[in-house]
Amino acid sequence: MLKAVSLASGSSGNCIFVSTQKTHLLLDLGISLRRLKEELTHFFLTPDDITAVLVTHEHSDHSSSVLSFAKKYSRPVLATRGTIRALTGLTHPGKSFCLMQPGKEYKLNEITVKALKISHDAKEPAGFVIGKEDVKICYFVDLARITREIRSEILDAQLVILDCNYDEKALLEGSYHGALKKRVIQTGHLSNQQVRDFLRSDMKKKLHEFWFAHISENNNSPELISGAMASIFNNNGKEKNLFRILPRKKRGPVWQSRKNTQLDLFLKETIPV
């Protein structure tokens, strides 16, 4: 069974926990080690139990605790060459950092991981595809467009964690200065409208759960996202796709690859959604 939980998702920090019985991964580590340690207690784990950390890019909301985690717990950090160099300042940073070549599949126990290039203003940013047998999770945040390669991976994934950062009208009419607005649109993030249009054209008759991630505190809201997606997900109860909007600063929903009546054995308390 493959499980996923959002620990944080937003400009103040990002971290997704993906787990099987013997493999435990962190997708990004933009929260404090103290917070991570507290969160892991809900899964009866400690940081020493983490198999590896996968880092999408060097921006602090995705990587602020990566170096201290690698040093303190001696667990491997997987990222692209550009991200590793940006994080460490070194061409050959040592055994804790493992190079991921975009498009190449790697094995972590029974889980496969693959990095894909994404469009974002970082050195060599990537999204991740996590697989176990016939189950797939896609993690694509901090990207400005959905490429053909990303689209292909999403189409047969069971859980898609997708950037849905801003509402176009809210951003353009908001308080951000012009250069920042341009950056968000061109090299920063996906809008509600971009995600809606992609889903409308490509996701019909597919069975997925979508987690909309990295929601802007200034230029978006759960109400704006729900309104944009209403025509896709509220089809008189006939649509099989589900969506959740990830909280920015607290633990979010839990997902698992198959039904399990013993879910309360995985968590000590109810996950807020």
Number of C-alpha atoms within 10 A of each C-alpha: 13 21 18 21 19 27 27 27 30 23 18 15 23 26 25 23 22 21 20 16 10 11 16 22 20 23 23 29 28 27 23 16 17 9 10 20 14 14 18 17 13 16 15 12 14 14 19 12 15 20 17 21 26 29 28 29 26 24 20 18 20 26 25 20 18 22 15 12 20 17 11 11 13 15 19 18 23 23 29 25 20 17 24 25 18 17 21 14 11 10 11 13 13 9 11 15 24 19 14 22 17 19 14 10 14 14 12 12 12 12 20 15 20 20 26 21 20 25 20 21 18 18 17 21 26 29 26 26 22 23 20 17 10 9 17 21 26 23 23 25 28 29 27 23 20 18 12 9 12 19 13 12 16 24 17 18 21 21 25 23 25 22 25 29 31 27 22 18 12 14 22 16 10 12 12 14 10 9 8 13 17 14 14 21 18 16 17 21 25 26 27 23 17 19 20 17 15 12 15 14 8 13 17 13 10 14 16 19 18 19 22 24 26 28 27 19 13 14 20 21 17 14 10 15 23 17 11 18 19 12 12 17 18 14 11 7 7 9 14 14 18 14 16 17 22 26 21 21 16 15 19 22 17 18 17 18 16 10 9 11 7 8 12 11 12 13 15 12 10 11 14 10 13
